[in-house]
Amino acid sequence: MDHRIVNEFEQLTSEERTMGMLIYLLSFFTTIIGPLIIWLLKKDESEFINYHGKEYFNFFISYTIYGLISGFLAVILIGLVMIPILGLMYLIFTLIALFKAYQGEYYRIPLIFRVIK
């Protein structure tokens, strides 16, 4: 499923693409609640929305862990460099995933743990 575009047999509706995009967009404002509501309400209706919901929450879990590790490493100053880099990576990967979801792609965010399968 890496970076694949939906094939011709799996036609996505505009609503599916929009909901996939909203999972990432709402994460800027509500972090967990907005994406969780969309994912829970629509995951059984669309494989595409289910994929992006799982991808977002795996992304969120991974970057929360990275942030905690960076926080602990701030004691020895390495974390002070890592925290802004993580923030920038979180922003960039969220925006890329947002645009890829709207284009109808199954984007796999790099550097994350696949906790939710």
C-alpha positions, 0 to 999 in steps of 0.5 A, a space after each residue: 500500500 505504499 504511496 499507491 493511488 486508488 486503482 480504477 476498480 476502487 472509485 473514491 467519492 469526494 466525501 471519502 477524500 475529504 474525510 481522509 483529508 479532514 483527519 489530518 486537518 482537524 489534528 491541527 486544532 483538536 489533536 485527537 478528538 476530531 480525527 478520532 470522531 471521523 475515523 470511528 464514524 466512517 471506518 466501516 464505510 470506507 477502507 480509505 478512511 480507515 487506512 488514513 485514520 490508522 495511519 494518523 493514530 500510528 503517527 500520533 503515537 510514534 511522535 508522542 513517544 519521540 517527544 517524550 524521549 526528546 524531553 528526557 534528553 533535554 536534560 543532556 541538551 540533545 533533546 533541545 535540538 531534537 524537539 524543534 526538529 520533531 515539531 517541524 517533521 510533524 508539521 511537514 508529514 501532516 501536511 503531506 499526508 493531508 494533500 495525499 489523502 485529498 488526492 486519493 493516495 494511500 500515503 504511508 508516513 515515514 518513521 512511525 511505528 505500526 501499532 494499530 493494524 
